Amino acid sequence: MPLPPAPSRPSPASEFSLWRIAVPAFGPSLLFGLGEGAILPIVPLTARDLGASVPMAALVVALISLGSLLNNIPASLITMRWGERWAIVAAGLWSGLGMALCIGTTHLGLFGAGCFMVGMSQAVYNLARQSYMTEAVPIAYRARALSTLGGVMRIGMFAGPFLAAAAVHAFGLPAAYVVGIAAVTGAAAIGARIPDLEPPPPLPGQPAPTSATLRSTLRDHRRVFLTLGLGVLLVSAVRASRQAVIPLWAEHLALAPAVASLVYGLAGGVDMLVFYPAGKVMDHKGRRWVAVPSMVIMGVAMLLMPLSSGFVTLLLASLAIGFGNGIGSGMIMTLGADHSPRHGRAHFLGVWRLLSDIGASCGPALLSFLAASLSLAAGIATTGLIALVAAATLGYWIPRRPEAAAPVHPEAPGPAADRAGPPGKRR
């Protein structure tokens, strides 16, 4: 049965439906998230089986994030050269090859190389899917589309470990990688059937724009990168740290591992339930109506978490963190899409994702440093303060006017948000 075609360029908002493009737009994200979720809990166990020490196993796991961090800029070059569709296909196949290498080697170095390949594919896939949805979806539906994109990926990563657990129980550790390979190659197969986007036409009466380069993108958009980009970096630092905060504080309270897992799972469940309503609010009221509350809720919850003394109070703080993170699903992608130029969009989004990944790498490192030098409570509280700084930064630099309501000429070089400055400083 053929898939419903995705639009080659944004259709009028009155004719657009997210359901019409659900399979080609969100199917690859669900499968890609499922594939990554299937192998992530298994990677450190496999590394240990190959003779790695505990610190070395942790380093091997970090290679996945490092692969994504170092390949955001190359990912933009790949997407600019080959287009979003083939970048999505290549990412799925490259991830599958990396997982196959993880299965087929008994050498720890080659196993680490396979993990690095999985991280590389993350960078290419995430950039390509964001660029594609930004171009294919009308601005009136943009936040809902990108929030759903992020939410579907989270659902896949949530379900992946359960499928992998069943496979490992039946066939052993390598079966988790087989599940991952099947999922990411399935994502590539669906991605191959997405029609290519047409290049944006020049403004009426003006010559075609010159080809954008990475240098010109950095020069032309340095103000956005140095202002709103800083907020994105802080948001990513807080989000990445939250994954360690809950289990670490549960262990500090001497809760049983099963109880800690239950708290973490319930917080993750709340996280996955609220992405679409949050996207709808962003489309109708404006991005700051979700971006600022998301960081305020997470910040306050983290400041209160060191005051928790048992299961109930920890659960309440964790649920608040999950809710705050959930309503921010797709927020970074939406802000990047709002400010990206139509010509050279992949270069802009590559830098945008690089800022996000830098924050995601630095957040847990800062938490670890503060926990070792001061205390775990100080590290968690500092992360909460960073969230409040992020809220203030986003609140100042995100335009007040809802982007979806702003008049945008169909041939304009970028969305209205790209032409707006902070409150009181519109250009």
N, C-alpha and C positions, 0 to 999 in steps of 0.2 A: 504494500500500500504506500503510495508516494506521500512524502511529507508535505504539509502545507508550506508554500514558499514564503520566505521572509522578504519584506520589502527591500528593494534595491536602493531606495531613498525614502526619507520620511514622508508618509502620507498625511493628509489633513487630519487633525485630531478628531474631527467628527466621524471619520471613516476608520479610525484605527481601533484595534482590539488586541490586548495582550494575549488573549486566548488563541487568536489566529496564528500567532507565531510561537506558541508555548513550546512545542516540541523542538523546532530547530534552534530557538533562542536559549531555552533553559535546559533542554535535555543533555547537551554536552556538559554543562556545569554540574548537573546532578551526578553524572557518571564520573566526571573528573574528580569531584569531591569524594565520591565513593571509593575510587581507586586509591587516592592518597590516604583517606581515612583507614583503608584496609591495611596498609603497610606501616603506617607511622608507629603503632604500638609494638610492631614486630621487629622493626629495624634494630633497636638496642639489644633485643634478645638474640637476633641473628649475629650481631657483632660480637656479643659475648661468646656465642658458640664457636666463632672463628678465632677466639683467643684474645679478644680485646679486654683490657682492664675496664673498670667502671668509668674512669675519666675518659678513656679512649672511646668507649661506646657512646658517651655523651657527645664527644667531638664528631663522631660519625653522624649522629642525629643532626647536629648543627650544620653539617655539610649541605643538607637539604635547604635550609634557610640561606646559607651562604651562596649556594648556587643561584637562588632567586635574586638575592641582593646584587650579585656581580653581573647579572645578565639582563637587568632592566633596560639598559641602554642598547646592548646588542639586540634585545627583543624589539625595540622600536625600529631599528634598522631592518630587521627581518620583515616586520609588518609593513613598513613603507615599501620595501622591495617586492614582496610577494603578495601583499594584500591580506586582509583579515581572515578570509576563509582558509587559505593555505597555511597561514600561520597557526590556526587552530588545529588543522590536520597534522602539521609537523610536530606541534607540541604533544599531541596525544601519542603519536608514533615514537617520538624521542623518549617520552616518559615510559612507554612500554618497553623500549629497548633497555632503558636503565634498570627497570625492574627485572627484566630477563637476565641482565648481567648479575644482579644481586642473587638470583637463583643459581646461575650457572658457574659461579666461582667459589673457590675455597680460600682465596687470597683476600686478606682484609683490605689491602690497598685497592684492589679492583672492586670490592664491595662498596668501599667509600666512593669510588668513581661512579658507580651506578646510582648511589644516593645523590651525588652532585648533579648527575644528569636529570634526575627527577626534579630537583630544585630549578635547574635551567628551564625545564619545560613549564614549570609554574609561572616563571616570569613571562615567557612568550604567550602562554595561554591567557593569563589574566589580562595582559595588555591588549591582546587581539580581541577578546570578548568584550572588553570595555569599549574599545574603539568602534567595534561593529555596532553595538547597541546604541552608542551615542549617535551614530549616523543614521541608523535604521528606525529609531523611535522618535516620534514628534516630541518636542520639548515639554508639552503639556503632560506627557506620560513618563518623562525621563526618570524621575526619582522612583516612581513605582516600579519601572522596569529594572533599574539598577539595584534597588533594594531587594526585589524578588530574585535577581541574579545572585546577589550575595547570600540571600537566605536559602536558596536552593542548594548552593555550594555547601553551606553549613549543614543542611539536612543530609547531604551525601556523606560529608565527613563524620556526621554523627552515626549514620547507619553502617558505614564501612567497617568499623571495628567489630560490629556484631556479626556481619557476614564472614569476616575474616576469622573470628573466634570459632564459628561453626566449622569452617573449612579446616582450620588448624586442628580442631578436636578430632576430625575425621581422618585427615591425611597428613598432618604434621606441619611444621613451620613454613615450608616452601609453598603450601597451598594459599597462604595469604597473598603472596606475590602473584599467583595465578589469578586470584580474584581481582587484584589491582590491574594486571595486564588486560584482562577481559573488559574491565570498566573503562580504562583510558583509551583502548583501541575502539571500543564502542563509541566513545565521545568523538574520536577522530572520524569514524564512519558517518555519524550524524552531521558533524561539521563539514564534511566533504559535500554535502547536499545543500548547503546554504549558498544562495546565489551571491556572486561578488557584488560589492557596492560600486555604483558609478562614481567617478571622481566629481567633486563639487564644481559647478560651473563658475566662471568669473562673474563679478558684478556687471550688470548691464552697462555698456558703454565704456568699460575699462578693459585693458589688456589682461591676458591670463597672468596670474601671479607667478613669480619665479619660484623654483623649487626650494622648499624650506630645508635648512640644514640644522643639525644639532646646535651649532654655534649661534645661528640666527635665532633659534627658538629660545636659547638661554638669554640672549641679549634682549629680545623683544618682550619677553615675559618675566624678566628678572624681578620686577616689582611683585608679581603674584607669588613667585617662588619664595621670596624673602619675607612675605607677610602671611598670606593664607597658607603657604607651604609649610611655614613654621608650625602653624596650628595642626596641620595634618601630621607632621612628625611627632608632635606631642600626643595626639590622639592615638597613633599607632603604638607609641611607647606604653601608654596606659593599657590598651587592649591586650598587648602581648604579655604584660606583667600580670594581668588578671588571671591568666591560666595557671600561674604558679602561686598566686596569693591564697586561693581557697585551700588547696591541699596542704600547703605549708602551715597555714594557721590552724587547720584541722589537726595536723600532726603536733603542733605546739600545744593544743588543748588536750592531747593524748586521746583523741577519738580513734576508734577502731578504723582500720582501712576501709572496711565495707561501708561504714557510716560516712567517711570522707568522700567515697565514691558516689554515695547516694546524694549528698549535698551538691557535689559537682555536677552530677547528672540532672538534678532538678533545676539548677541554675541554667544549664545548657538547654533544657526544655523550654523554659521561659524565654530564653534568648531566641529560639527558633519560631516562637508563636507570634511575634509582634512586628516582623519586618514589613509586611504589606501595609498595615494601617499607618506605620511610620512613613512609608514612601508616599502614601496618599496625602498625608498632612504636608509633607515637603512640597508636593506638587500644587496643592491648593493654598497653603498659607506662606510658604517660603522655607528655604533650607534651614535658617537659623531657629525656626520653631522646633526642630528636632535636634539639630547639631548641638545647641547649647544645653538643653535639658539632658541629653544623653551624657554629656561629660559632667554636668553638675550632679546628676544622680550617682554616677559611678564614683565621682570624687567624694561625695558625702558618705557613701557606703563604705569606701575604703578607709576614710578617716574614723568611722565608727567601728570597723571590724576589730581593731586591737582592743576595743572595750568589750567584745563578746567573750563570754565565759563558758559556753556550753553549746549543745547541739542547736537549740531553738534560736538563740541569738545569732549564731554563725549562719544558720540557714536563712534567716531574714536578711542579713547583710549580703549573703551570696545571691539570693533571689533579686535583690535590688541591683546588684552588679550585672546579673544576667539581663534584667529588664533594660537597664541603661545601655548595655552593649547591643541588645537586640534592636532597640528603636534606632540605633545608629547604623544598622545594616545598610550597606550601599552608600553611606554618607560620603566617604572619601571618593568613591568612584563618581558620585553625582557632582560633587564640587569640582573634581578634575574635568568632567565632561562640560560643565557650565563654562569653565574658563579656557577650554582648549580651542585653538583656532581650527577652522575647517581644513585649511591647507597646512600640512605638517602636523596633524593631530597626534600621530603616533609618537613623534619626537617629544611633544609636550607631555603626553601621558607616560612615556618612559621615564622622564625626569620626575614626574609626579609620583610614580610608583617607587622610584629610587628613594625619594624622601620618606615615603611611608615605610619602606623596608629598613631604612636606617633607624627610624624610630622604633620599629619592632625588634631590632637587634639590640638597641641601647637600653630599652626599658627593663628587660629582665636582668641585663648586666648591672644596671644601677641598683636594682632591687637586691641582687646578690651581694654587691659591694657594701651596701648599707646594712644588710642583715649580718654580714661578717664583721664589719667594723663597729657598728653601734648595736642594733638589735633588729629582730624581724619586725617588731611593731613600728620601729622608726622607718624601716624601709617601706612598709605598707602605707603608713601615714604620708610619707613623702610622695609616693605614687598618687595618693588621693589629692595632694596639693597640686601635682602636675596636671591632674585632670581638671581642676578648677582654673588653672592658668590656661589650659587648652580651651575651656569654655569661654573665658574672657577674650582670648585671641580670636576665636571663631565668631563670637558675638560682635566684635568690632569690625572685622573685615568682610564678613558675609553681607551682601547688600540686603537692605530692609525689604525691598519690593520683591514679592514672589516672582521667581524667574519664569514660571509657567505662564504668568499673567502678562509678562512684558511683551510688547509688540515686537515681533521679529520678522523681518522681510525674508521670504523663502530663499533668496539668494544672498543673504547677508553673510559676511565672512565668519561670524561666530555668534553665539547666543547673547542675549541681552546682558546676562550676568558678566560676560567678558568685558563689556563696555562700562561696567559700573564699578565704582570704587567703594570704600567704606562709607558708613553713614556720614553724611555731611561733606563728603569728599568725592562726589561723583565727577567723572571726567566729561 
